[in-house]
Amino acid sequence: MSIFLMVLLALLLDFALGEPEKIWDRYPHPATLMGRLVNSLDELLNRGSARRVKGFFAVAVLVLVAGLIGLVFELLNNVEYLGIAINVIEVIIAAVLIAHRSLIDHVRDVATALQNGLPQGRNAVSMIVGRDTGAMKETEVSRAAIESAAENFSDGVVAPVFWFLILGLPGILIYKIVNTADSMIGYKNEEYAEFGYAAAKLDDILNWLPARITAVLICFAHFDRTALDVVFEDADMHRSPNAGWPEAAMAGVLDVSLAGPRSYGGEMTNDLFVNEQGKRDLSSTDILDSVRALNRSWYAMTGFFALLALIFWLM
């Protein structure tokens, strides 16, 4: 089975099934298992002196564990009569680690909650962003949801697909465990500034190219040259070396203004706006527009892999 067909099947399986609650209520999700390992290393090593060195060691352990698990499957794939079965298992694992369906469901839930009232919208968006949400206005809830949609399309869809395509199952497992570690310990606060340094930096490295591919993909899917101009003009203004790229693309295709000042731990940032001239007064309608933009981008990516799979099959 070609890697292009495997990627295509994984994308379709994720889109069709998402995160079946009946399965994950009974069995631990792979991301949950990764989180448990990260948490164990955090509790064991994040103390005393030399925390940055210990953080590098923790990340090395995570990469080694994920890589070895993936390598076992790659080796089994070479065993006679096991190839197709192992390919199917790899496709299923990849589908579980790709998160397009769950992403659009969560973002759409914010729009639905916001339509029911501002308190409901604040509560819903607090589930997908790390900033303070208690005093958000409608436009701030909407902006936060759209930003999360764009960034997580890169982190949760394009990047896993990219590393699965490049390095197979070891690649997507390593990416996912590093991304999980960054979400848990990659903070610049007193507790994790040193210990989480390696996880945050490696996550930045692994997402560097996928974030830029995501921006081009979103613009290409909408045939929007103006949005591409926004990307190249504003992406680097973002506080993150990677998140600004998909967010700028989303801001461009929706013609809205994203990023800007927001509150973390009761303190306002002075972040610049991306696509400053775009619409500022946002609502649940704009959130739903971002969901449609994500789906359109997903269709373009999936169609691309379908074409590659067909060409490879005909060769």
ABEGO torsion letter per residue (X at the ends): XBAAAAAAAAAAAAAAAEBBAAAAAABBBAAAAAAAAAAAAAAAABBEBGAAAAAAAAAAAAAAAAAAAAAAAAAAAABBGAAAAAAAAAAAAAAAABAAAAAAAAAAAAAAAAAAEAAAAAAAAAAABABBAAABBAAAAAAAAAAAAAAAAAAAAAAAAAAAAAAEAAAAAAAAAAAAAAAAAABABAAAAAAAAAAAAAAAAAAAAAAAAAAAAAAAAAGBAAAAAAAAAAAAABABAAAAAAAAAAAAAAGBBBEEBBBBGGBBBABBBBGAABBABBBAAAAAAAAAAAAAAAAAAAAAAAAAAAAAAAX
